[in-house]
């Protein structure tokens, strides 16, 4: 079974990631002969205490993601309203995009509520 090994930094488990449209939306655009927005590269913090994925607002804007539903997220400081989207997430191994990747083609993500 393949596995990745990353260095742990003082910021935590931070990796290079790519966010893009979800697989269904990408397929529909390709079949319609339309342009697919380029994925957005970002640094991602892997938090083993979380069971959700959140993205910065500028990533949702660059990809043109459409909000699915308004939702509420429980944070350390209480409940906050969040926007929820469908997106894809790819995490590349230390070899970069030339090597193996962990890919989630259809992932529910919420928008971060703080910068």
Residue pairs with C-beta under 8 A, 6 or more apart in sequence:
2 100
4 91
4 93
4 94
4 100
4 102
5 94
6 13
6 15
6 94
11 45
12 45
12 46
12 47
13 45
13 46
13 47
13 48
14 43
14 44
14 45
14 46
15 43
15 44
15 46
15 91
15 92
16 41
16 42
16 43
16 44
16 91
16 92
16 96
17 41
17 42
17 43
17 44
17 89
17 90
17 91
17 92
18 39
18 40
18 41
18 42
18 89
18 90
18 92
19 39
19 40
19 42
19 55
19 59
19 63
19 87
19 88
19 89
19 109
20 26
20 36
20 37
20 38
20 39
20 40
20 63
20 87
20 88
20 90
21 29
21 36
21 37
21 63
21 65
21 87
21 88
22 86
22 87
22 88
22 105
22 106
22 107
23 88
23 105
23 106
24 86
24 106
25 86
26 36
26 88
29 35
29 36
30 36
37 62
37 63
37 64
39 63
39 88
39 90
40 59
40 62
40 63
42 55
42 56
42 59
44 89
44 91
52 73
52 108
52 109
52 110
53 89
53 107
53 108
53 109
53 110
54 82
54 109
54 110
54 111
54 112
55 85
55 87
55 109
55 110
55 111
55 112
56 111
56 112
56 115
57 111
57 112
60 83
60 85
60 87
60 111
63 87
65 85
65 86
65 87
66 85
67 83
67 84
67 85
68 84
68 85
68 86
68 108
69 84
70 81
70 82
70 83
70 84
71 81
71 82
71 83
71 84
71 110
72 79
72 80
72 81
72 82
73 79
73 80
73 81
73 82
73 110
73 113
75 113
80 113
81 113
82 110
82 111
82 113
83 110
83 111
84 108
84 109
84 110
84 111
85 108
85 109
85 110
85 111
86 106
86 107
86 108
86 109
87 107
87 109
88 103
88 104
88 105
88 106
88 107
89 103
89 104
89 107
89 109
90 101
90 102
90 103
90 104
91 101
91 102
91 103
92 99
92 100
92 101
93 99
93 100
93 101
